[in-house]
Amino acid sequence: MSVKQDQMLDKQDQTIGVIKEGTEEMRESREENKTILKDFHQETIQRFDMVDVKYGKIAENMEKILQEMKEERREFRETIERFIKAV
């Protein structure tokens, strides 16, 4: 083989080495990104569960308050009706 062919083959080998390194770095980066995405997904689920619990309690309390207000309004109407009958 000639010197030029040897140089060309060396360059090709170097290029292949660089490509393999880049491919491996991309593979590692992809795996890291998958891990980050999975962690983010799990954290998001946990946060939504916490929000659901908190807002679920708020919704329950609001329902109780609404029922109490309806009861108070009913009692107020009865009181007014009794007052009107008395007057």
VEXZA-155593 format. One record per residue (C-alpha): residue number from 1; z, x negated, y negated. Coordinates in steps of 0.02 Angstrom, whole numbers, plus 32768, in hexadecimal, padded with zeros to 4 digits. Each point is the difference from the previous one (the first is absolute). Example, Ala and Ser with C-alpha at 12.3 -4.5 7.8 and 13.67 -1.06 7.14 Angstrom:
ATOM     k     c3     c1     c2
ATOM     1   8186   7D99   80E1
ATOM     2   7FDF   7FBB   7F54
***
This chain:
ATOM     k     c3     c1     c2
ATOM     1   8000   8000   8000
ATOM     2   7FE3   7FCD   7F51
ATOM     3   8085   7FE5   7F7C
ATOM     4   7FC4   8099   7FA1
ATOM     5   8011   806D   809B
ATOM     6   80AF   7FBD   801E
ATOM     7   802E   8024   7F4C
ATOM     8   7FB7   80AF   800D
ATOM     9   8061   8022   80A1
ATOM    10   80A0   7FBE   7FB1
ATOM    11   7FE5   8073   7F6B
ATOM    12   7FE1   8093   8075
ATOM    13   809F   7FD6   805E
ATOM    14   8060   7FF8   7F5C
ATOM    15   7FB6   80A5   7FC9
ATOM    16   802D   8051   80A5
ATOM    17   80B1   7FBB   7FEE
ATOM    18   800F   8048   7F51
ATOM    19   7FBE   80A8   803C
ATOM    20   807C   8002   8091
ATOM    21   8090   7FD6   7F8A
ATOM    22   7FC9   8088   7F87
ATOM    23   7FF0   807D   808D
ATOM    24   80AE   7FD5   803F
ATOM    25   8048   8010   7F51
ATOM    26   7FAC   80A9   7FEC
ATOM    27   8045   8038   80A9
ATOM    28   80B0   7FCA   7FCF
ATOM    29   7FEF   8055   7F57
ATOM    30   7FC5   809F   8054
ATOM    31   8096   7FFE   8075
ATOM    32   8075   7FE5   7F6C
ATOM    33   7FAE   8090   7FA4
ATOM    34   8013   8070   8099
ATOM    35   80B9   7FD5   8007
ATOM    36   8016   8021   7F47
ATOM    37   7FA4   80A5   8010
ATOM    38   8069   8036   8096
ATOM    39   80A0   7FD2   7FA2
ATOM    40   7FC4   8060   7F67
ATOM    41   7FD6   8096   806E
ATOM    42   80AB   7FFF   8051
ATOM    43   8059   7FED   7F59
ATOM    44   7F9A   808F   7FB6
ATOM    45   802D   8070   8092
ATOM    46   80B8   7FD6   7FEB
ATOM    47   7FFA   8023   7F46
ATOM    48   7FA9   80A7   801A
ATOM    49   8083   802C   8082
ATOM    50   8089   7FD9   7F80
ATOM    51   7FA6   8066   7F7B
ATOM    52   7FED   8090   807A
ATOM    53   80BA   7FFB   8027
ATOM    54   8031   7FF6   7F47
ATOM    55   7F87   8086   7FC6
ATOM    56   8027   806A   8098
ATOM    57   80B6   8002   7FC8
ATOM    58   7FCC   8027   7F4E
ATOM    59   7F93   808F   803F
ATOM    60   8092   8044   8067
ATOM    61   8074   7FF7   7F6A
ATOM    62   7F80   8054   7F91
ATOM    63   7FEE   808C   8080
ATOM    64   80BE   8016   8002
ATOM    65   8005   8005   7F43
ATOM    66   7F74   807F   7FFC
ATOM    67   805C   806F   807C
ATOM    68   80A1   7FF2   7F9A
ATOM    69   7FA2   802E   7F62
ATOM    70   7FB4   8098   8055
ATOM    71   80AC   8035   803C
ATOM    72   804A   7FE8   7F51
ATOM    73   7F71   8065   7FB4
ATOM    74   801D   808C   807E
ATOM    75   80BB   8000   7FDA
ATOM    76   7FDB   8000   7F45
ATOM    77   7F8E   8098   8012
ATOM    78   8085   805B   8064
ATOM    79   8081   7FD6   7F7A
ATOM    80   7F8C   8040   7F77
ATOM    81   7FDE   80A1   8063
ATOM    82   80BB   801D   8016
ATOM    83   801B   7FDC   7F47
ATOM    84   7F78   807D   7FCF
ATOM    85   804B   8086   8072
ATOM    86   80AB   7FDE   7FB6
ATOM    87   7FC2   8012   7F4D
***
